[in-house]
Amino acid sequence: MATQFDMLCDVLPGRDSWKFIVRVLRMWSISSFMKPNEINSLEMVLIDEK
């Protein structure tokens, strides 16, 4: 049985479950404003086969 994967361009609000095959092109962390040694967010640029 072949597994269906979603494309990043098909993402719409209202759906909670997705399956992607992606590559992480860039990744960086954002520090908390009040606690510079604490990571507040991890940001990524993702690409798929399209």
N, CA, C and O atoms as a Maestro MAE file, in Angstrom:
{
 s_m_m2io_version
 :::
 2.0.0
}

f_m_ct {
 s_m_title
 :::
 protein
 m_atom[200] {
  # First column is atom index #
  i_m_mmod_type
  r_m_x_coord
  r_m_y_coord
  r_m_z_coord
  i_m_residue_number
  s_m_chain_name
  s_m_pdb_residue_name
  s_m_pdb_atom_name
  i_m_atomic_number
  :::
  1 25 0.841 -1.176 0.000 1 A "MET " " N  " 7
  2 3 0.000 0.000 0.000 1 A "MET " " CA " 6
  3 2 0.892 1.247 0.000 1 A "MET " " C  " 6
  4 15 1.777 1.382 0.845 1 A "MET " " O  " 8
  5 25 0.657 2.141 -0.938 2 A "ALA " " N  " 7
  6 3 1.438 3.383 -1.045 2 A "ALA " " CA " 6
  7 2 0.896 4.427 -0.078 2 A "ALA " " C  " 6
  8 15 -0.315 4.619 0.035 2 A "ALA " " O  " 8
  9 25 1.804 5.095 0.613 3 A "THR " " N  " 7
  10 3 1.425 6.149 1.546 3 A "THR " " CA " 6
  11 2 1.273 7.465 0.799 3 A "THR " " C  " 6
  12 15 2.144 7.841 0.014 3 A "THR " " O  " 8
  13 25 0.168 8.169 1.042 4 A "GLN " " N  " 7
  14 3 -0.061 9.470 0.431 4 A "GLN " " CA " 6
  15 2 0.588 10.553 1.280 4 A "GLN " " C  " 6
  16 15 0.425 10.577 2.500 4 A "GLN " " O  " 8
  17 25 1.313 11.435 0.640 5 A "PHE " " N  " 7
  18 3 1.930 12.562 1.317 5 A "PHE " " CA " 6
  19 2 1.355 13.850 0.759 5 A "PHE " " C  " 6
  20 15 1.016 13.932 -0.422 5 A "PHE " " O  " 8
  21 25 1.246 14.859 1.620 6 A "ASP " " N  " 7
  22 3 0.719 16.166 1.230 6 A "ASP " " CA " 6
  23 2 1.862 17.045 0.740 6 A "ASP " " C  " 6
  24 15 3.013 16.880 1.145 6 A "ASP " " O  " 8
  25 25 1.518 17.984 -0.142 7 A "MET " " N  " 7
  26 3 2.482 18.963 -0.632 7 A "MET " " CA " 6
  27 2 2.348 20.234 0.200 7 A "MET " " C  " 6
  28 15 1.256 20.554 0.670 7 A "MET " " O  " 8
  29 25 3.433 20.949 0.381 8 A "LEU " " N  " 7
  30 3 3.415 22.174 1.181 8 A "LEU " " CA " 6
  31 2 2.473 23.225 0.588 8 A "LEU " " C  " 6
  32 15 1.868 23.997 1.333 8 A "LEU " " O  " 8
  33 25 2.343 23.264 -0.717 9 A "CYS " " N  " 7
  34 3 1.473 24.263 -1.354 9 A "CYS " " CA " 6
  35 2 -0.007 23.979 -1.098 9 A "CYS " " C  " 6
  36 15 -0.844 24.851 -1.333 9 A "CYS " " O  " 8
  37 25 -0.347 22.782 -0.624 10 A "ASP " " N  " 7
  38 3 -1.738 22.414 -0.361 10 A "ASP " " CA " 6
  39 2 -2.181 22.682 1.078 10 A "ASP " " C  " 6
  40 15 -3.317 22.367 1.434 10 A "ASP " " O  " 8
  41 25 -1.315 23.252 1.907 11 A "VAL " " N  " 7
  42 3 -1.643 23.503 3.317 11 A "VAL " " CA " 6
  43 2 -2.718 24.584 3.422 11 A "VAL " " C  " 6
  44 15 -2.585 25.676 2.870 11 A "VAL " " O  " 8
  45 25 -3.777 24.250 4.140 12 A "LEU " " N  " 7
  46 3 -4.884 25.174 4.380 12 A "LEU " " CA " 6
  47 2 -5.256 25.134 5.857 12 A "LEU " " C  " 6
  48 15 -5.049 24.114 6.514 12 A "LEU " " O  " 8
  49 25 -5.802 26.226 6.393 13 A "PRO " " N  " 7
  50 3 -6.238 26.211 7.790 13 A "PRO " " CA " 6
  51 2 -7.438 25.281 7.970 13 A "PRO " " C  " 6
  52 15 -8.196 25.030 7.033 13 A "PRO " " O  " 8
  53 25 -7.591 24.781 9.185 14 A "GLY " " N  " 7
  54 3 -8.734 23.934 9.503 14 A "GLY " " CA " 6
  55 2 -8.409 22.457 9.556 14 A "GLY " " C  " 6
  56 15 -9.214 21.671 10.056 14 A "GLY " " O  " 8
  57 25 -7.274 22.064 9.064 15 A "ARG " " N  " 7
  58 3 -6.869 20.663 9.102 15 A "ARG " " CA " 6
  59 2 -5.747 20.526 10.122 15 A "ARG " " C  " 6
  60 15 -4.841 21.358 10.169 15 A "ARG " " O  " 8
  61 25 -5.805 19.469 10.941 16 A "ASP " " N  " 7
  62 3 -4.836 19.299 12.030 16 A "ASP " " CA " 6
  63 2 -3.760 18.265 11.750 16 A "ASP " " C  " 6
  64 15 -2.749 18.232 12.452 16 A "ASP " " O  " 8
  65 25 -3.946 17.430 10.755 17 A "SER " " N  " 7
  66 3 -3.017 16.329 10.526 17 A "SER " " CA " 6
  67 2 -2.509 16.359 9.086 17 A "SER " " C  " 6
  68 15 -3.292 16.397 8.137 17 A "SER " " O  " 8
  69 25 -1.171 16.342 8.941 18 A "TRP " " N  " 7
  70 3 -0.533 16.385 7.625 18 A "TRP " " CA " 6
  71 2 0.595 15.366 7.585 18 A "TRP " " C  " 6
  72 15 1.154 15.008 8.622 18 A "TRP " " O  " 8
  73 25 0.928 14.898 6.381 19 A "LYS " " N  " 7
  74 3 2.096 14.039 6.171 19 A "LYS " " CA " 6
  75 2 2.915 14.652 5.049 19 A "LYS " " C  " 6
  76 15 2.446 14.785 3.918 19 A "LYS " " O  " 8
  77 25 4.154 15.027 5.380 20 A "PHE " " N  " 7
  78 3 5.041 15.668 4.419 20 A "PHE " " CA " 6
  79 2 6.341 14.882 4.283 20 A "PHE " " C  " 6
  80 15 6.794 14.234 5.227 20 A "PHE " " O  " 8
  81 25 6.920 14.949 3.111 21 A "ILE " " N  " 7
  82 3 8.326 14.590 2.918 21 A "ILE " " CA " 6
  83 2 8.991 15.890 2.483 21 A "ILE " " C  " 6
  84 15 8.716 16.412 1.402 21 A "ILE " " O  " 8
  85 25 9.862 16.401 3.333 22 A "VAL " " N  " 7
  86 3 10.504 17.695 3.065 22 A "VAL " " CA " 6
  87 2 11.995 17.619 3.371 22 A "VAL " " C  " 6
  88 15 12.489 16.685 4.003 22 A "VAL " " O  " 8
  89 25 12.672 18.635 2.897 23 A "ARG " " N  " 7
  90 3 14.071 18.840 3.244 23 A "ARG " " CA " 6
  91 2 14.164 20.190 3.944 23 A "ARG " " C  " 6
  92 15 13.523 21.157 3.530 23 A "ARG " " O  " 8
  93 25 14.953 20.252 4.993 24 A "VAL " " N  " 7
  94 3 15.162 21.513 5.713 24 A "VAL " " CA " 6
  95 2 16.255 22.275 4.980 24 A "VAL " " C  " 6
  96 15 17.411 21.854 4.947 24 A "VAL " " O  " 8
  97 25 15.870 23.408 4.392 25 A "LEU " " N  " 7
  98 3 16.817 24.219 3.641 25 A "LEU " " CA " 6
  99 2 17.624 25.121 4.563 25 A "LEU " " C  " 6
  100 15 18.841 25.233 4.413 25 A "LEU " " O  " 8
  101 25 16.956 25.765 5.518 26 A "ARG " " N  " 7
  102 3 17.610 26.625 6.511 26 A "ARG " " CA " 6
  103 2 16.909 26.442 7.849 26 A "ARG " " C  " 6
  104 15 15.707 26.180 7.903 26 A "ARG " " O  " 8
  105 25 17.677 26.582 8.933 27 A "MET " " N  " 7
  106 3 17.110 26.471 10.265 27 A "MET " " CA " 6
  107 2 17.858 27.425 11.189 27 A "MET " " C  " 6
  108 15 19.085 27.517 11.134 27 A "MET " " O  " 8
  109 25 17.114 28.139 12.043 28 A "TRP " " N  " 7
  110 3 17.717 29.046 13.003 28 A "TRP " " CA " 6
  111 2 16.811 29.147 14.219 28 A "TRP " " C  " 6
  112 15 15.617 28.859 14.146 28 A "TRP " " O  " 8
  113 25 17.390 29.555 15.329 29 A "SER " " N  " 7
  114 3 16.620 29.693 16.565 29 A "SER " " CA " 6
  115 2 16.485 31.165 16.917 29 A "SER " " C  " 6
  116 15 17.355 31.982 16.616 29 A "SER " " O  " 8
  117 25 15.369 31.480 17.563 30 A "ILE " " N  " 7
  118 3 15.082 32.837 18.020 30 A "ILE " " CA " 6
  119 2 15.110 32.821 19.547 30 A "ILE " " C  " 6
  120 15 14.403 32.038 20.180 30 A "ILE " " O  " 8
  121 25 15.923 33.682 20.125 31 A "SER " " N  " 7
  122 3 16.036 33.752 21.581 31 A "SER " " CA " 6
  123 2 14.865 34.514 22.180 31 A "SER " " C  " 6
  124 15 14.259 35.374 21.540 31 A "SER " " O  " 8
  125 25 14.571 34.175 23.418 32 A "SER " " N  " 7
  126 3 13.550 34.891 24.168 32 A "SER " " CA " 6
  127 2 14.046 36.306 24.462 32 A "SER " " C  " 6
  128 15 15.230 36.500 24.737 32 A "SER " " O  " 8
  129 25 13.158 37.289 24.407 33 A "PHE " " N  " 7
  130 3 13.543 38.679 24.633 33 A "PHE " " CA " 6
  131 2 14.003 38.900 26.073 33 A "PHE " " C  " 6
  132 15 15.007 39.571 26.314 33 A "PHE " " O  " 8
  133 25 13.274 38.340 27.016 34 A "MET " " N  " 7
  134 3 13.597 38.553 28.430 34 A "MET " " CA " 6
  135 2 14.716 37.626 28.924 34 A "MET " " C  " 6
  136 15 15.420 37.962 29.877 34 A "MET " " O  " 8
  137 25 14.885 36.458 28.281 35 A "LYS " " N  " 7
  138 3 15.921 35.499 28.674 35 A "LYS " " CA " 6
  139 2 16.730 35.128 27.427 35 A "LYS " " C  " 6
  140 15 16.402 34.146 26.760 35 A "LYS " " O  " 8
  141 25 17.761 35.879 27.103 36 A "PRO " " N  " 7
  142 3 18.525 35.657 25.870 36 A "PRO " " CA " 6
  143 2 19.146 34.262 25.741 36 A "PRO " " C  " 6
  144 15 19.410 33.813 24.626 36 A "PRO " " O  " 8
  145 25 19.381 33.575 26.854 37 A "ASN " " N  " 7
  146 3 19.957 32.229 26.796 37 A "ASN " " CA " 6
  147 2 18.913 31.153 26.561 37 A "ASN " " C  " 6
  148 15 19.253 29.977 26.430 37 A "ASN " " O  " 8
  149 25 17.640 31.545 26.505 38 A "GLU " " N  " 7
  150 3 16.548 30.593 26.330 38 A "GLU " " CA " 6
  151 2 15.985 30.712 24.912 38 A "GLU " " C  " 6
  152 15 15.689 31.813 24.448 38 A "GLU " " O  " 8
  153 25 15.840 29.574 24.228 39 A "ILE " " N  " 7
  154 3 15.295 29.574 22.873 39 A "ILE " " CA " 6
  155 2 13.778 29.682 22.951 39 A "ILE " " C  " 6
  156 15 13.120 28.895 23.632 39 A "ILE " " O  " 8
  157 25 13.238 30.659 22.248 40 A "ASN " " N  " 7
  158 3 11.805 30.900 22.223 40 A "ASN " " CA " 6
  159 2 11.139 30.209 21.034 40 A "ASN " " C  " 6
  160 15 9.991 29.774 21.127 40 A "ASN " " O  " 8
  161 25 11.861 30.110 19.919 41 A "SER " " N  " 7
  162 3 11.277 29.597 18.685 41 A "SER " " CA " 6
  163 2 12.361 28.976 17.818 41 A "SER " " C  " 6
  164 15 13.509 29.421 17.828 41 A "SER " " O  " 8
  165 25 11.991 27.953 17.073 42 A "LEU " " N  " 7
  166 3 12.881 27.339 16.097 42 A "LEU " " CA " 6
  167 2 12.223 27.540 14.731 42 A "LEU " " C  " 6
  168 15 11.129 27.033 14.486 42 A "LEU " " O  " 8
  169 25 12.885 28.272 13.853 43 A "GLU " " N  " 7
  170 3 12.344 28.609 12.541 43 A "GLU " " CA " 6
  171 2 13.018 27.745 11.476 43 A "GLU " " C  " 6
  172 15 14.211 27.455 11.567 43 A "GLU " " O  " 8
  173 25 12.245 27.336 10.463 44 A "MET " " N  " 7
  174 3 12.786 26.507 9.383 44 A "MET " " CA " 6
  175 2 12.200 26.918 8.039 44 A "MET " " C  " 6
  176 15 11.044 27.333 7.955 44 A "MET " " O  " 8
  177 25 12.998 26.798 7.002 45 A "VAL " " N  " 7
  178 3 12.534 26.918 5.630 45 A "VAL " " CA " 6
  179 2 12.527 25.499 5.083 45 A "VAL " " C  " 6
  180 15 13.565 24.839 5.032 45 A "VAL " " O  " 8
  181 25 11.344 25.032 4.672 46 A "LEU " " N  " 7
  182 3 11.178 23.668 4.185 46 A "LEU " " CA " 6
  183 2 10.925 23.675 2.687 46 A "LEU " " C  " 6
  184 15 10.303 24.598 2.161 46 A "LEU " " O  " 8
  185 25 11.407 22.642 1.998 47 A "ILE " " N  " 7
  186 3 11.103 22.480 0.578 47 A "ILE " " CA " 6
  187 2 10.634 21.048 0.348 47 A "ILE " " C  " 6
  188 15 11.082 20.115 1.015 47 A "ILE " " O  " 8
  189 25 9.728 20.896 -0.606 48 A "ASP " " N  " 7
  190 3 9.288 19.558 -0.996 48 A "ASP " " CA " 6
  191 2 9.651 19.334 -2.461 48 A "ASP " " C  " 6
  192 15 10.407 20.121 -3.031 48 A "ASP " " O  " 8
  193 25 9.140 18.303 -3.065 49 A "GLU " " N  " 7
  194 3 9.558 17.965 -4.435 49 A "GLU " " CA " 6
  195 2 9.034 18.921 -5.493 49 A "GLU " " C  " 6
  196 15 9.550 18.942 -6.610 49 A "GLU " " O  " 8
  197 25 8.025 19.709 -5.168 50 A "LYS " " N  " 7
  198 3 7.543 20.714 -6.130 50 A "LYS " " CA " 6
  199 2 8.479 21.870 -6.105 50 A "LYS " " C  " 6
  200 15 8.279 22.842 -6.833 50 A "LYS " " O  " 8
  :::
 }
 m_bond[199] {
  # First column is bond index #
  i_m_from
  i_m_to
  i_m_order
  :::
  1 1 2 1
  2 2 3 1
  3 3 4 2
  4 3 5 1
  5 5 6 1
  6 6 7 1
  7 7 8 2
  8 7 9 1
  9 9 10 1
  10 10 11 1
  11 11 12 2
  12 11 13 1
  13 13 14 1
  14 14 15 1
  15 15 16 2
  16 15 17 1
  17 17 18 1
  18 18 19 1
  19 19 20 2
  20 19 21 1
  21 21 22 1
  22 22 23 1
  23 23 24 2
  24 23 25 1
  25 25 26 1
  26 26 27 1
  27 27 28 2
  28 27 29 1
  29 29 30 1
  30 30 31 1
  31 31 32 2
  32 31 33 1
  33 33 34 1
  34 34 35 1
  35 35 36 2
  36 35 37 1
  37 37 38 1
  38 38 39 1
  39 39 40 2
  40 39 41 1
  41 41 42 1
  42 42 43 1
  43 43 44 2
  44 43 45 1
  45 45 46 1
  46 46 47 1
  47 47 48 2
  48 47 49 1
  49 49 50 1
  50 50 51 1
  51 51 52 2
  52 51 53 1
  53 53 54 1
  54 54 55 1
  55 55 56 2
  56 55 57 1
  57 57 58 1
  58 58 59 1
  59 59 60 2
  60 59 61 1
  61 61 62 1
  62 62 63 1
  63 63 64 2
  64 63 65 1
  65 65 66 1
  66 66 67 1
  67 67 68 2
  68 67 69 1
  69 69 70 1
  70 70 71 1
  71 71 72 2
  72 71 73 1
  73 73 74 1
  74 74 75 1
  75 75 76 2
  76 75 77 1
  77 77 78 1
  78 78 79 1
  79 79 80 2
  80 79 81 1
  81 81 82 1
  82 82 83 1
  83 83 84 2
  84 83 85 1
  85 85 86 1
  86 86 87 1
  87 87 88 2
  88 87 89 1
  89 89 90 1
  90 90 91 1
  91 91 92 2
  92 91 93 1
  93 93 94 1
  94 94 95 1
  95 95 96 2
  96 95 97 1
  97 97 98 1
  98 98 99 1
  99 99 100 2
  100 99 101 1
  101 101 102 1
  102 102 103 1
  103 103 104 2
  104 103 105 1
  105 105 106 1
  106 106 107 1
  107 107 108 2
  108 107 109 1
  109 109 110 1
  110 110 111 1
  111 111 112 2
  112 111 113 1
  113 113 114 1
  114 114 115 1
  115 115 116 2
  116 115 117 1
  117 117 118 1
  118 118 119 1
  119 119 120 2
  120 119 121 1
  121 121 122 1
  122 122 123 1
  123 123 124 2
  124 123 125 1
  125 125 126 1
  126 126 127 1
  127 127 128 2
  128 127 129 1
  129 129 130 1
  130 130 131 1
  131 131 132 2
  132 131 133 1
  133 133 134 1
  134 134 135 1
  135 135 136 2
  136 135 137 1
  137 137 138 1
  138 138 139 1
  139 139 140 2
  140 139 141 1
  141 141 142 1
  142 142 143 1
  143 143 144 2
  144 143 145 1
  145 145 146 1
  146 146 147 1
  147 147 148 2
  148 147 149 1
  149 149 150 1
  150 150 151 1
  151 151 152 2
  152 151 153 1
  153 153 154 1
  154 154 155 1
  155 155 156 2
  156 155 157 1
  157 157 158 1
  158 158 159 1
  159 159 160 2
  160 159 161 1
  161 161 162 1
  162 162 163 1
  163 163 164 2
  164 163 165 1
  165 165 166 1
  166 166 167 1
  167 167 168 2
  168 167 169 1
  169 169 170 1
  170 170 171 1
  171 171 172 2
  172 171 173 1
  173 173 174 1
  174 174 175 1
  175 175 176 2
  176 175 177 1
  177 177 178 1
  178 178 179 1
  179 179 180 2
  180 179 181 1
  181 181 182 1
  182 182 183 1
  183 183 184 2
  184 183 185 1
  185 185 186 1
  186 186 187 1
  187 187 188 2
  188 187 189 1
  189 189 190 1
  190 190 191 1
  191 191 192 2
  192 191 193 1
  193 193 194 1
  194 194 195 1
  195 195 196 2
  196 195 197 1
  197 197 198 1
  198 198 199 1
  199 199 200 2
  :::
 }
}
